[in-house]
Amino acid sequence: MYVRPENRGSGVATAVLRALENEAVSHGWRTLRLETGTEQPDAIRFYTREGYHEIDLFGYYVDSDLSVCFERSL
């Protein structure tokens, strides 16, 4: 997910994330996982603030030095 700098702080990222989470719940999913970059401190803070916690790298990202993975139970 990317929000243009001029739109940051407007709540759009939270709205998009909540819509994705609600859609996941509607499909019966109980957990969401995501990846972001180590050089994305704003994203890391955002996901942490929104209840995601850091997990081990998964899938394609297992050997990445540039990735940080997060998870949240729904």
CHARMM internal coordinates of N, CA and C (Angstrom, degrees):
IC EDIT
DIST 1 N 1 CA 1.4401
DIST 1 CA 1 C 1.5242
ANGL 1 N 1 CA 1 C 107.38
DIST 1 C 2 N 1.3074
ANGL 1 CA 1 C 2 N 115.96
DIHE 1 N 1 CA 1 C 2 N 139.43
DIST 2 N 2 CA 1.4515
ANGL 1 C 2 N 2 CA 121.17
DIHE 1 CA 1 C 2 N 2 CA 178.55
DIST 2 CA 2 C 1.5177
ANGL 2 N 2 CA 2 C 108.40
DIHE 1 C 2 N 2 CA 2 C -136.56
DIST 2 C 3 N 1.3186
ANGL 2 CA 2 C 3 N 115.12
DIHE 2 N 2 CA 2 C 3 N 133.48
DIST 3 N 3 CA 1.4661
ANGL 2 C 3 N 3 CA 121.19
DIHE 2 CA 2 C 3 N 3 CA 175.22
DIST 3 CA 3 C 1.5194
ANGL 3 N 3 CA 3 C 107.16
DIHE 2 C 3 N 3 CA 3 C -119.36
DIST 3 C 4 N 1.3102
ANGL 3 CA 3 C 4 N 116.15
DIHE 3 N 3 CA 3 C 4 N 127.58
DIST 4 N 4 CA 1.4584
ANGL 3 C 4 N 4 CA 120.04
DIHE 3 CA 3 C 4 N 4 CA 178.76
DIST 4 CA 4 C 1.5233
ANGL 4 N 4 CA 4 C 110.00
DIHE 3 C 4 N 4 CA 4 C -57.36
DIST 4 C 5 N 1.3257
ANGL 4 CA 4 C 5 N 116.47
DIHE 4 N 4 CA 4 C 5 N 142.41
DIST 5 N 5 CA 1.4669
ANGL 4 C 5 N 5 CA 119.72
DIHE 4 CA 4 C 5 N 5 CA -177.17
DIST 5 CA 5 C 1.5305
ANGL 5 N 5 CA 5 C 114.12
DIHE 4 C 5 N 5 CA 5 C -50.99
DIST 5 C 6 N 1.3059
ANGL 5 CA 5 C 6 N 117.50
DIHE 5 N 5 CA 5 C 6 N -39.32
DIST 6 N 6 CA 1.4713
ANGL 5 C 6 N 6 CA 119.91
DIHE 5 CA 5 C 6 N 6 CA -178.63
DIST 6 CA 6 C 1.5280
ANGL 6 N 6 CA 6 C 113.22
DIHE 5 C 6 N 6 CA 6 C -69.43
DIST 6 C 7 N 1.3284
ANGL 6 CA 6 C 7 N 117.81
DIHE 6 N 6 CA 6 C 7 N -13.67
DIST 7 N 7 CA 1.4585
ANGL 6 C 7 N 7 CA 121.64
DIHE 6 CA 6 C 7 N 7 CA 178.49
DIST 7 CA 7 C 1.5332
ANGL 7 N 7 CA 7 C 113.36
DIHE 6 C 7 N 7 CA 7 C -105.07
DIST 7 C 8 N 1.3063
ANGL 7 CA 7 C 8 N 116.38
DIHE 7 N 7 CA 7 C 8 N -2.13
DIST 8 N 8 CA 1.4602
ANGL 7 C 8 N 8 CA 119.79
DIHE 7 CA 7 C 8 N 8 CA 179.26
DIST 8 CA 8 C 1.5254
ANGL 8 N 8 CA 8 C 109.95
DIHE 7 C 8 N 8 CA 8 C -68.58
DIST 8 C 9 N 1.3120
ANGL 8 CA 8 C 9 N 115.34
DIHE 8 N 8 CA 8 C 9 N 145.18
DIST 9 N 9 CA 1.4579
ANGL 8 C 9 N 9 CA 120.42
DIHE 8 CA 8 C 9 N 9 CA -178.48
DIST 9 CA 9 C 1.5127
ANGL 9 N 9 CA 9 C 113.73
DIHE 8 C 9 N 9 CA 9 C 84.33
DIST 9 C 10 N 1.3196
ANGL 9 CA 9 C 10 N 116.78
DIHE 9 N 9 CA 9 C 10 N 0.73
DIST 10 N 10 CA 1.4705
ANGL 9 C 10 N 10 CA 120.88
DIHE 9 CA 9 C 10 N 10 CA -177.99
DIST 10 CA 10 C 1.5230
ANGL 10 N 10 CA 10 C 112.78
DIHE 9 C 10 N 10 CA 10 C -91.51
DIST 10 C 11 N 1.3395
ANGL 10 CA 10 C 11 N 116.99
DIHE 10 N 10 CA 10 C 11 N -8.90
DIST 11 N 11 CA 1.4565
ANGL 10 C 11 N 11 CA 121.11
DIHE 10 CA 10 C 11 N 11 CA -177.70
DIST 11 CA 11 C 1.5152
ANGL 11 N 11 CA 11 C 114.11
DIHE 10 C 11 N 11 CA 11 C 94.29
DIST 11 C 12 N 1.3215
ANGL 11 CA 11 C 12 N 117.35
DIHE 11 N 11 CA 11 C 12 N -3.47
DIST 12 N 12 CA 1.4670
ANGL 11 C 12 N 12 CA 119.86
DIHE 11 CA 11 C 12 N 12 CA -177.27
DIST 12 CA 12 C 1.5278
ANGL 12 N 12 CA 12 C 111.34
DIHE 11 C 12 N 12 CA 12 C -64.99
DIST 12 C 13 N 1.3274
ANGL 12 CA 12 C 13 N 118.18
DIHE 12 N 12 CA 12 C 13 N -40.28
DIST 13 N 13 CA 1.4698
ANGL 12 C 13 N 13 CA 120.04
DIHE 12 CA 12 C 13 N 13 CA 179.99
DIST 13 CA 13 C 1.5203
ANGL 13 N 13 CA 13 C 111.12
DIHE 12 C 13 N 13 CA 13 C -63.22
DIST 13 C 14 N 1.3285
ANGL 13 CA 13 C 14 N 116.68
DIHE 13 N 13 CA 13 C 14 N -42.47
DIST 14 N 14 CA 1.4599
ANGL 13 C 14 N 14 CA 120.45
DIHE 13 CA 13 C 14 N 14 CA 178.55
DIST 14 CA 14 C 1.5239
ANGL 14 N 14 CA 14 C 110.36
DIHE 13 C 14 N 14 CA 14 C -64.33
DIST 14 C 15 N 1.3222
ANGL 14 CA 14 C 15 N 117.03
DIHE 14 N 14 CA 14 C 15 N -40.53
DIST 15 N 15 CA 1.4674
ANGL 14 C 15 N 15 CA 120.73
DIHE 14 CA 14 C 15 N 15 CA 179.10
DIST 15 CA 15 C 1.5231
ANGL 15 N 15 CA 15 C 111.34
DIHE 14 C 15 N 15 CA 15 C -63.49
DIST 15 C 16 N 1.3165
ANGL 15 CA 15 C 16 N 116.98
DIHE 15 N 15 CA 15 C 16 N -43.03
DIST 16 N 16 CA 1.4728
ANGL 15 C 16 N 16 CA 120.56
DIHE 15 CA 15 C 16 N 16 CA 178.61
DIST 16 CA 16 C 1.5282
ANGL 16 N 16 CA 16 C 110.22
DIHE 15 C 16 N 16 CA 16 C -64.79
DIST 16 C 17 N 1.3277
ANGL 16 CA 16 C 17 N 116.61
DIHE 16 N 16 CA 16 C 17 N -44.92
DIST 17 N 17 CA 1.4624
ANGL 16 C 17 N 17 CA 120.31
DIHE 16 CA 16 C 17 N 17 CA 179.86
DIST 17 CA 17 C 1.5236
ANGL 17 N 17 CA 17 C 110.82
DIHE 16 C 17 N 17 CA 17 C -61.53
DIST 17 C 18 N 1.3285
ANGL 17 CA 17 C 18 N 117.99
DIHE 17 N 17 CA 17 C 18 N -44.67
DIST 18 N 18 CA 1.4707
ANGL 17 C 18 N 18 CA 120.92
DIHE 17 CA 17 C 18 N 18 CA 178.95
DIST 18 CA 18 C 1.5265
ANGL 18 N 18 CA 18 C 111.13
DIHE 17 C 18 N 18 CA 18 C -63.16
DIST 18 C 19 N 1.3214
ANGL 18 CA 18 C 19 N 117.55
DIHE 18 N 18 CA 18 C 19 N -39.29
DIST 19 N 19 CA 1.4693
ANGL 18 C 19 N 19 CA 120.46
DIHE 18 CA 18 C 19 N 19 CA 177.74
DIST 19 CA 19 C 1.5273
ANGL 19 N 19 CA 19 C 110.25
DIHE 18 C 19 N 19 CA 19 C -62.52
DIST 19 C 20 N 1.3196
ANGL 19 CA 19 C 20 N 117.19
DIHE 19 N 19 CA 19 C 20 N -42.49
DIST 20 N 20 CA 1.4718
ANGL 19 C 20 N 20 CA 120.76
DIHE 19 CA 19 C 20 N 20 CA 177.54
DIST 20 CA 20 C 1.5245
ANGL 20 N 20 CA 20 C 111.25
DIHE 19 C 20 N 20 CA 20 C -64.26
DIST 20 C 21 N 1.3225
ANGL 20 CA 20 C 21 N 116.37
DIHE 20 N 20 CA 20 C 21 N -42.44
DIST 21 N 21 CA 1.4601
ANGL 20 C 21 N 21 CA 120.08
DIHE 20 CA 20 C 21 N 21 CA 178.62
DIST 21 CA 21 C 1.5324
ANGL 21 N 21 CA 21 C 111.02
DIHE 20 C 21 N 21 CA 21 C -64.21
DIST 21 C 22 N 1.3188
ANGL 21 CA 21 C 22 N 117.21
DIHE 21 N 21 CA 21 C 22 N -42.74
DIST 22 N 22 CA 1.4675
ANGL 21 C 22 N 22 CA 120.60
DIHE 21 CA 21 C 22 N 22 CA 178.59
DIST 22 CA 22 C 1.5245
ANGL 22 N 22 CA 22 C 111.46
DIHE 21 C 22 N 22 CA 22 C -63.41
DIST 22 C 23 N 1.3111
ANGL 22 CA 22 C 23 N 116.68
DIHE 22 N 22 CA 22 C 23 N -39.17
DIST 23 N 23 CA 1.4614
ANGL 22 C 23 N 23 CA 120.60
DIHE 22 CA 22 C 23 N 23 CA 177.45
DIST 23 CA 23 C 1.5277
ANGL 23 N 23 CA 23 C 110.29
DIHE 22 C 23 N 23 CA 23 C -64.73
DIST 23 C 24 N 1.3153
ANGL 23 CA 23 C 24 N 116.83
DIHE 23 N 23 CA 23 C 24 N -41.57
DIST 24 N 24 CA 1.4697
ANGL 23 C 24 N 24 CA 120.59
DIHE 23 CA 23 C 24 N 24 CA 177.99
DIST 24 CA 24 C 1.5277
ANGL 24 N 24 CA 24 C 110.54
DIHE 23 C 24 N 24 CA 24 C -60.75
DIST 24 C 25 N 1.3245
ANGL 24 CA 24 C 25 N 116.73
DIHE 24 N 24 CA 24 C 25 N -45.06
DIST 25 N 25 CA 1.4684
ANGL 24 C 25 N 25 CA 121.18
DIHE 24 CA 24 C 25 N 25 CA 178.61
DIST 25 CA 25 C 1.5286
ANGL 25 N 25 CA 25 C 110.23
DIHE 24 C 25 N 25 CA 25 C -60.50
DIST 25 C 26 N 1.3267
ANGL 25 CA 25 C 26 N 116.95
DIHE 25 N 25 CA 25 C 26 N -39.96
DIST 26 N 26 CA 1.4687
ANGL 25 C 26 N 26 CA 119.91
DIHE 25 CA 25 C 26 N 26 CA -179.26
DIST 26 CA 26 C 1.5269
ANGL 26 N 26 CA 26 C 112.24
DIHE 25 C 26 N 26 CA 26 C -64.46
DIST 26 C 27 N 1.3223
ANGL 26 CA 26 C 27 N 116.75
DIHE 26 N 26 CA 26 C 27 N -20.45
DIST 27 N 27 CA 1.4686
ANGL 26 C 27 N 27 CA 122.06
DIHE 26 CA 26 C 27 N 27 CA 176.88
DIST 27 CA 27 C 1.5248
ANGL 27 N 27 CA 27 C 112.02
DIHE 26 C 27 N 27 CA 27 C -95.34
DIST 27 C 28 N 1.3289
ANGL 27 CA 27 C 28 N 116.18
DIHE 27 N 27 CA 27 C 28 N 2.84
DIST 28 N 28 CA 1.4522
ANGL 27 C 28 N 28 CA 120.08
DIHE 27 CA 27 C 28 N 28 CA 178.20
DIST 28 CA 28 C 1.5168
ANGL 28 N 28 CA 28 C 114.47
DIHE 27 C 28 N 28 CA 28 C 85.87
DIST 28 C 29 N 1.3010
ANGL 28 CA 28 C 29 N 117.30
DIHE 28 N 28 CA 28 C 29 N 8.08
DIST 29 N 29 CA 1.4554
ANGL 28 C 29 N 29 CA 120.30
DIHE 28 CA 28 C 29 N 29 CA 178.94
DIST 29 CA 29 C 1.5189
ANGL 29 N 29 CA 29 C 109.28
DIHE 28 C 29 N 29 CA 29 C -74.93
DIST 29 C 30 N 1.3027
ANGL 29 CA 29 C 30 N 116.46
DIHE 29 N 29 CA 29 C 30 N 142.95
DIST 30 N 30 CA 1.4662
ANGL 29 C 30 N 30 CA 121.43
DIHE 29 CA 29 C 30 N 30 CA -177.75
DIST 30 CA 30 C 1.5227
ANGL 30 N 30 CA 30 C 113.29
DIHE 29 C 30 N 30 CA 30 C -112.95
DIST 30 C 31 N 1.3358
ANGL 30 CA 30 C 31 N 116.66
DIHE 30 N 30 CA 30 C 31 N -10.25
DIST 31 N 31 CA 1.4607
ANGL 30 C 31 N 31 CA 121.13
DIHE 30 CA 30 C 31 N 31 CA -177.29
DIST 31 CA 31 C 1.5220
ANGL 31 N 31 CA 31 C 109.59
DIHE 30 C 31 N 31 CA 31 C -141.21
DIST 31 C 32 N 1.3179
ANGL 31 CA 31 C 32 N 116.03
DIHE 31 N 31 CA 31 C 32 N 139.81
DIST 32 N 32 CA 1.4623
ANGL 31 C 32 N 32 CA 121.08
DIHE 31 CA 31 C 32 N 32 CA 171.92
DIST 32 CA 32 C 1.5171
ANGL 32 N 32 CA 32 C 108.45
DIHE 31 C 32 N 32 CA 32 C -118.38
DIST 32 C 33 N 1.3211
ANGL 32 CA 32 C 33 N 115.22
DIHE 32 N 32 CA 32 C 33 N 139.13
DIST 33 N 33 CA 1.4537
ANGL 32 C 33 N 33 CA 122.27
DIHE 32 CA 32 C 33 N 33 CA 175.89
DIST 33 CA 33 C 1.5134
ANGL 33 N 33 CA 33 C 108.16
DIHE 32 C 33 N 33 CA 33 C -124.08
DIST 33 C 34 N 1.3232
ANGL 33 CA 33 C 34 N 115.39
DIHE 33 N 33 CA 33 C 34 N 149.63
DIST 34 N 34 CA 1.4571
ANGL 33 C 34 N 34 CA 119.31
DIHE 33 CA 33 C 34 N 34 CA 179.63
DIST 34 CA 34 C 1.5126
ANGL 34 N 34 CA 34 C 110.36
DIHE 33 C 34 N 34 CA 34 C -148.78
DIST 34 C 35 N 1.3079
ANGL 34 CA 34 C 35 N 114.99
DIHE 34 N 34 CA 34 C 35 N 164.83
DIST 35 N 35 CA 1.4560
ANGL 34 C 35 N 35 CA 122.72
DIHE 34 CA 34 C 35 N 35 CA 177.31
DIST 35 CA 35 C 1.5123
ANGL 35 N 35 CA 35 C 108.09
DIHE 34 C 35 N 35 CA 35 C -126.97
DIST 35 C 36 N 1.3029
ANGL 35 CA 35 C 36 N 115.50
DIHE 35 N 35 CA 35 C 36 N 141.84
DIST 36 N 36 CA 1.4554
ANGL 35 C 36 N 36 CA 121.85
DIHE 35 CA 35 C 36 N 36 CA 170.79
DIST 36 CA 36 C 1.5166
ANGL 36 N 36 CA 36 C 107.35
DIHE 35 C 36 N 36 CA 36 C -140.10
DIST 36 C 37 N 1.3033
ANGL 36 CA 36 C 37 N 116.38
DIHE 36 N 36 CA 36 C 37 N 175.61
DIST 37 N 37 CA 1.4551
ANGL 36 C 37 N 37 CA 119.96
DIHE 36 CA 36 C 37 N 37 CA -176.84
DIST 37 CA 37 C 1.5154
ANGL 37 N 37 CA 37 C 113.75
DIHE 36 C 37 N 37 CA 37 C -93.30
DIST 37 C 38 N 1.3202
ANGL 37 CA 37 C 38 N 114.89
DIHE 37 N 37 CA 37 C 38 N 152.13
DIST 38 N 38 CA 1.4591
ANGL 37 C 38 N 38 CA 120.31
DIHE 37 CA 37 C 38 N 38 CA 177.97
DIST 38 CA 38 C 1.5240
ANGL 38 N 38 CA 38 C 111.41
DIHE 37 C 38 N 38 CA 38 C -63.63
DIST 38 C 39 N 1.3153
ANGL 38 CA 38 C 39 N 117.02
DIHE 38 N 38 CA 38 C 39 N -22.87
DIST 39 N 39 CA 1.4644
ANGL 38 C 39 N 39 CA 121.89
DIHE 38 CA 38 C 39 N 39 CA -179.79
DIST 39 CA 39 C 1.5270
ANGL 39 N 39 CA 39 C 111.93
DIHE 38 C 39 N 39 CA 39 C -95.76
DIST 39 C 40 N 1.3235
ANGL 39 CA 39 C 40 N 116.82
DIHE 39 N 39 CA 39 C 40 N 22.21
DIST 40 N 40 CA 1.4673
ANGL 39 C 40 N 40 CA 122.89
DIHE 39 CA 39 C 40 N 40 CA 179.65
DIST 40 CA 40 C 1.5254
ANGL 40 N 40 CA 40 C 110.15
DIHE 39 C 40 N 40 CA 40 C -118.89
DIST 40 C 41 N 1.3332
ANGL 40 CA 40 C 41 N 118.45
DIHE 40 N 40 CA 40 C 41 N 64.55
DIST 41 N 41 CA 1.4691
ANGL 40 C 41 N 41 CA 119.88
DIHE 40 CA 40 C 41 N 41 CA -175.21
DIST 41 CA 41 C 1.5250
ANGL 41 N 41 CA 41 C 113.51
DIHE 40 C 41 N 41 CA 41 C -60.83
DIST 41 C 42 N 1.3287
ANGL 41 CA 41 C 42 N 118.04
DIHE 41 N 41 CA 41 C 42 N -31.77
DIST 42 N 42 CA 1.4673
ANGL 41 C 42 N 42 CA 119.60
DIHE 41 CA 41 C 42 N 42 CA 178.00
DIST 42 CA 42 C 1.5270
ANGL 42 N 42 CA 42 C 110.59
DIHE 41 C 42 N 42 CA 42 C -65.43
DIST 42 C 43 N 1.3260
ANGL 42 CA 42 C 43 N 116.31
DIHE 42 N 42 CA 42 C 43 N -41.52
DIST 43 N 43 CA 1.4652
ANGL 42 C 43 N 43 CA 120.33
DIHE 42 CA 42 C 43 N 43 CA 178.75
DIST 43 CA 43 C 1.5239
ANGL 43 N 43 CA 43 C 110.80
DIHE 42 C 43 N 43 CA 43 C -65.83
DIST 43 C 44 N 1.3234
ANGL 43 CA 43 C 44 N 116.30
DIHE 43 N 43 CA 43 C 44 N -41.78
DIST 44 N 44 CA 1.4671
ANGL 43 C 44 N 44 CA 120.31
DIHE 43 CA 43 C 44 N 44 CA 179.36
DIST 44 CA 44 C 1.5263
ANGL 44 N 44 CA 44 C 109.89
DIHE 43 C 44 N 44 CA 44 C -60.93
DIST 44 C 45 N 1.3217
ANGL 44 CA 44 C 45 N 117.16
DIHE 44 N 44 CA 44 C 45 N -45.44
DIST 45 N 45 CA 1.4734
ANGL 44 C 45 N 45 CA 120.74
DIHE 44 CA 44 C 45 N 45 CA 177.83
DIST 45 CA 45 C 1.5227
ANGL 45 N 45 CA 45 C 111.33
DIHE 44 C 45 N 45 CA 45 C -63.25
DIST 45 C 46 N 1.3256
ANGL 45 CA 45 C 46 N 116.42
DIHE 45 N 45 CA 45 C 46 N -41.83
DIST 46 N 46 CA 1.4671
ANGL 45 C 46 N 46 CA 120.86
DIHE 45 CA 45 C 46 N 46 CA -179.72
DIST 46 CA 46 C 1.5266
ANGL 46 N 46 CA 46 C 110.83
DIHE 45 C 46 N 46 CA 46 C -60.68
DIST 46 C 47 N 1.3228
ANGL 46 CA 46 C 47 N 117.25
DIHE 46 N 46 CA 46 C 47 N -51.91
DIST 47 N 47 CA 1.4592
ANGL 46 C 47 N 47 CA 119.79
DIHE 46 CA 46 C 47 N 47 CA -177.54
DIST 47 CA 47 C 1.5249
ANGL 47 N 47 CA 47 C 111.66
DIHE 46 C 47 N 47 CA 47 C -64.62
DIST 47 C 48 N 1.3172
ANGL 47 CA 47 C 48 N 116.83
DIHE 47 N 47 CA 47 C 48 N -38.50
DIST 48 N 48 CA 1.4662
ANGL 47 C 48 N 48 CA 120.15
DIHE 47 CA 47 C 48 N 48 CA 176.87
DIST 48 CA 48 C 1.5239
ANGL 48 N 48 CA 48 C 110.23
DIHE 47 C 48 N 48 CA 48 C -62.81
DIST 48 C 49 N 1.3152
ANGL 48 CA 48 C 49 N 116.17
DIHE 48 N 48 CA 48 C 49 N -45.77
DIST 49 N 49 CA 1.4684
ANGL 48 C 49 N 49 CA 120.71
DIHE 48 CA 48 C 49 N 49 CA 179.00
DIST 49 CA 49 C 1.5269
ANGL 49 N 49 CA 49 C 111.75
DIHE 48 C 49 N 49 CA 49 C -60.88
DIST 49 C 50 N 1.3236
ANGL 49 CA 49 C 50 N 116.26
DIHE 49 N 49 CA 49 C 50 N -32.18
DIST 50 N 50 CA 1.4623
ANGL 49 C 50 N 50 CA 121.31
DIHE 49 CA 49 C 50 N 50 CA -178.12
DIST 50 CA 50 C 1.5265
ANGL 50 N 50 CA 50 C 113.53
DIHE 49 C 50 N 50 CA 50 C -86.87
DIST 50 C 51 N 1.3301
ANGL 50 CA 50 C 51 N 117.02
DIHE 50 N 50 CA 50 C 51 N 10.63
DIST 51 N 51 CA 1.4607
ANGL 50 C 51 N 51 CA 120.50
DIHE 50 CA 50 C 51 N 51 CA 172.53
DIST 51 CA 51 C 1.5156
ANGL 51 N 51 CA 51 C 116.08
DIHE 50 C 51 N 51 CA 51 C 97.17
DIST 51 C 52 N 1.3179
ANGL 51 CA 51 C 52 N 117.53
DIHE 51 N 51 CA 51 C 52 N 7.11
DIST 52 N 52 CA 1.4570
ANGL 51 C 52 N 52 CA 120.90
DIHE 51 CA 51 C 52 N 52 CA 177.90
DIST 52 CA 52 C 1.5242
ANGL 52 N 52 CA 52 C 108.75
DIHE 51 C 52 N 52 CA 52 C -87.19
DIST 52 C 53 N 1.3329
ANGL 52 CA 52 C 53 N 116.17
DIHE 52 N 52 CA 52 C 53 N 145.70
DIST 53 N 53 CA 1.4621
ANGL 52 C 53 N 53 CA 119.81
DIHE 52 CA 52 C 53 N 53 CA 177.21
DIST 53 CA 53 C 1.5259
ANGL 53 N 53 CA 53 C 108.92
DIHE 52 C 53 N 53 CA 53 C -123.13
DIST 53 C 54 N 1.3063
ANGL 53 CA 53 C 54 N 114.82
DIHE 53 N 53 CA 53 C 54 N 149.55
DIST 54 N 54 CA 1.4532
ANGL 53 C 54 N 54 CA 120.58
DIHE 53 CA 53 C 54 N 54 CA -176.73
DIST 54 CA 54 C 1.5285
ANGL 54 N 54 CA 54 C 110.36
DIHE 53 C 54 N 54 CA 54 C -68.01
DIST 54 C 55 N 1.3216
ANGL 54 CA 54 C 55 N 115.02
DIHE 54 N 54 CA 54 C 55 N 139.13
DIST 55 N 55 CA 1.4623
ANGL 54 C 55 N 55 CA 122.41
DIHE 54 CA 54 C 55 N 55 CA 178.39
DIST 55 CA 55 C 1.5290
ANGL 55 N 55 CA 55 C 108.65
DIHE 54 C 55 N 55 CA 55 C -129.38
DIST 55 C 56 N 1.3233
ANGL 55 CA 55 C 56 N 115.59
DIHE 55 N 55 CA 55 C 56 N 171.75
DIST 56 N 56 CA 1.4577
ANGL 55 C 56 N 56 CA 120.10
DIHE 55 CA 55 C 56 N 56 CA 174.26
DIST 56 CA 56 C 1.5228
ANGL 56 N 56 CA 56 C 109.50
DIHE 55 C 56 N 56 CA 56 C -60.99
DIST 56 C 57 N 1.3211
ANGL 56 CA 56 C 57 N 115.67
DIHE 56 N 56 CA 56 C 57 N 149.98
DIST 57 N 57 CA 1.4616
ANGL 56 C 57 N 57 CA 120.68
DIHE 56 CA 56 C 57 N 57 CA 175.75
DIST 57 CA 57 C 1.5258
ANGL 57 N 57 CA 57 C 108.86
DIHE 56 C 57 N 57 CA 57 C -59.61
DIST 57 C 58 N 1.3223
ANGL 57 CA 57 C 58 N 116.54
DIHE 57 N 57 CA 57 C 58 N 145.77
DIST 58 N 58 CA 1.4600
ANGL 57 C 58 N 58 CA 120.87
DIHE 57 CA 57 C 58 N 58 CA -178.00
DIST 58 CA 58 C 1.5282
ANGL 58 N 58 CA 58 C 110.64
DIHE 57 C 58 N 58 CA 58 C -133.79
DIST 58 C 59 N 1.3376
ANGL 58 CA 58 C 59 N 114.91
DIHE 58 N 58 CA 58 C 59 N 163.26
DIST 59 N 59 CA 1.4612
ANGL 58 C 59 N 59 CA 121.73
DIHE 58 CA 58 C 59 N 59 CA 174.40
DIST 59 CA 59 C 1.5135
ANGL 59 N 59 CA 59 C 113.78
DIHE 58 C 59 N 59 CA 59 C 51.47
DIST 59 C 60 N 1.3059
ANGL 59 CA 59 C 60 N 115.12
DIHE 59 N 59 CA 59 C 60 N -132.36
DIST 60 N 60 CA 1.4610
ANGL 59 C 60 N 60 CA 123.40
DIHE 59 CA 59 C 60 N 60 CA -177.96
DIST 60 CA 60 C 1.5268
ANGL 60 N 60 CA 60 C 112.17
DIHE 59 C 60 N 60 CA 60 C -56.14
DIST 60 C 61 N 1.3233
ANGL 60 CA 60 C 61 N 117.95
DIHE 60 N 60 CA 60 C 61 N -25.64
DIST 61 N 61 CA 1.4645
ANGL 60 C 61 N 61 CA 123.12
DIHE 60 CA 60 C 61 N 61 CA -172.03
DIST 61 CA 61 C 1.5292
ANGL 61 N 61 CA 61 C 114.76
DIHE 60 C 61 N 61 CA 61 C -90.93
DIST 61 C 62 N 1.3188
ANGL 61 CA 61 C 62 N 118.41
DIHE 61 N 61 CA 61 C 62 N -1.51
DIST 62 N 62 CA 1.4681
ANGL 61 C 62 N 62 CA 122.64
DIHE 61 CA 61 C 62 N 62 CA -172.58
DIST 62 CA 62 C 1.5257
ANGL 62 N 62 CA 62 C 112.87
DIHE 61 C 62 N 62 CA 62 C -50.99
DIST 62 C 63 N 1.2830
ANGL 62 CA 62 C 63 N 117.98
DIHE 62 N 62 CA 62 C 63 N -42.03
DIST 63 N 63 CA 1.4622
ANGL 62 C 63 N 63 CA 120.76
DIHE 62 CA 62 C 63 N 63 CA -176.38
DIST 63 CA 63 C 1.5335
ANGL 63 N 63 CA 63 C 113.37
DIHE 62 C 63 N 63 CA 63 C -101.52
DIST 63 C 64 N 1.3065
ANGL 63 CA 63 C 64 N 117.05
DIHE 63 N 63 CA 63 C 64 N 13.21
DIST 64 N 64 CA 1.4616
ANGL 63 C 64 N 64 CA 120.87
DIHE 63 CA 63 C 64 N 64 CA -176.25
DIST 64 CA 64 C 1.5314
ANGL 64 N 64 CA 64 C 111.54
DIHE 63 C 64 N 64 CA 64 C -82.24
DIST 64 C 65 N 1.3090
ANGL 64 CA 64 C 65 N 115.11
DIHE 64 N 64 CA 64 C 65 N 133.49
DIST 65 N 65 CA 1.4628
ANGL 64 C 65 N 65 CA 121.02
DIHE 64 CA 64 C 65 N 65 CA 173.40
DIST 65 CA 65 C 1.5283
ANGL 65 N 65 CA 65 C 110.81
DIHE 64 C 65 N 65 CA 65 C -89.25
DIST 65 C 66 N 1.3273
ANGL 65 CA 65 C 66 N 116.52
DIHE 65 N 65 CA 65 C 66 N -5.72
DIST 66 N 66 CA 1.4614
ANGL 65 C 66 N 66 CA 121.20
DIHE 65 CA 65 C 66 N 66 CA -174.38
DIST 66 CA 66 C 1.5213
ANGL 66 N 66 CA 66 C 113.24
DIHE 65 C 66 N 66 CA 66 C -110.55
DIST 66 C 67 N 1.3225
ANGL 66 CA 66 C 67 N 117.34
DIHE 66 N 66 CA 66 C 67 N 6.39
DIST 67 N 67 CA 1.4592
ANGL 66 C 67 N 67 CA 121.60
DIHE 66 CA 66 C 67 N 67 CA -175.16
DIST 67 CA 67 C 1.5192
ANGL 67 N 67 CA 67 C 112.58
DIHE 66 C 67 N 67 CA 67 C -113.74
DIST 67 C 68 N 1.3235
ANGL 67 CA 67 C 68 N 114.26
DIHE 67 N 67 CA 67 C 68 N 149.90
DIST 68 N 68 CA 1.4548
ANGL 67 C 68 N 68 CA 123.29
DIHE 67 CA 67 C 68 N 68 CA 170.52
DIST 68 CA 68 C 1.5289
ANGL 68 N 68 CA 68 C 105.41
DIHE 67 C 68 N 68 CA 68 C -132.16
DIST 68 C 69 N 1.3293
ANGL 68 CA 68 C 69 N 117.34
DIHE 68 N 68 CA 68 C 69 N 130.96
DIST 69 N 69 CA 1.4614
ANGL 68 C 69 N 69 CA 120.73
DIHE 68 CA 68 C 69 N 69 CA -178.70
DIST 69 CA 69 C 1.5317
ANGL 69 N 69 CA 69 C 110.23
DIHE 68 C 69 N 69 CA 69 C -111.68
DIST 69 C 70 N 1.3088
ANGL 69 CA 69 C 70 N 114.24
DIHE 69 N 69 CA 69 C 70 N 147.87
DIST 70 N 70 CA 1.4706
ANGL 69 C 70 N 70 CA 122.40
DIHE 69 CA 69 C 70 N 70 CA -177.52
DIST 70 CA 70 C 1.5195
ANGL 70 N 70 CA 70 C 109.86
DIHE 69 C 70 N 70 CA 70 C -133.56
DIST 70 C 71 N 1.3278
ANGL 70 CA 70 C 71 N 114.73
DIHE 70 N 70 CA 70 C 71 N 161.38
DIST 71 N 71 CA 1.4572
ANGL 70 C 71 N 71 CA 121.54
DIHE 70 CA 70 C 71 N 71 CA 179.43
DIST 71 CA 71 C 1.5201
ANGL 71 N 71 CA 71 C 108.86
DIHE 70 C 71 N 71 CA 71 C -146.71
DIST 71 C 72 N 1.3365
ANGL 71 CA 71 C 72 N 114.83
DIHE 71 N 71 CA 71 C 72 N 151.17
DIST 72 N 72 CA 1.4638
ANGL 71 C 72 N 72 CA 120.74
DIHE 71 CA 71 C 72 N 72 CA 174.04
DIST 72 CA 72 C 1.5171
ANGL 72 N 72 CA 72 C 108.85
DIHE 71 C 72 N 72 CA 72 C -146.64
DIST 72 C 73 N 1.3218
ANGL 72 CA 72 C 73 N 115.79
DIHE 72 N 72 CA 72 C 73 N 134.11
DIST 73 N 73 CA 1.4640
ANGL 72 C 73 N 73 CA 120.37
DIHE 72 CA 72 C 73 N 73 CA 173.30
DIST 73 CA 73 C 1.5190
ANGL 73 N 73 CA 73 C 107.60
DIHE 72 C 73 N 73 CA 73 C -80.01
DIST 73 C 74 N 1.3178
ANGL 73 CA 73 C 74 N 114.87
DIHE 73 N 73 CA 73 C 74 N 140.10
DIST 74 N 74 CA 1.4678
ANGL 73 C 74 N 74 CA 119.84
DIHE 73 CA 73 C 74 N 74 CA -178.90
DIST 74 CA 74 C 1.5099
ANGL 74 N 74 CA 74 C 111.37
DIHE 73 C 74 N 74 CA 74 C -98.90
END
COOR INIT
IC SEED 1 N 1 CA 1 C
IC BUILD
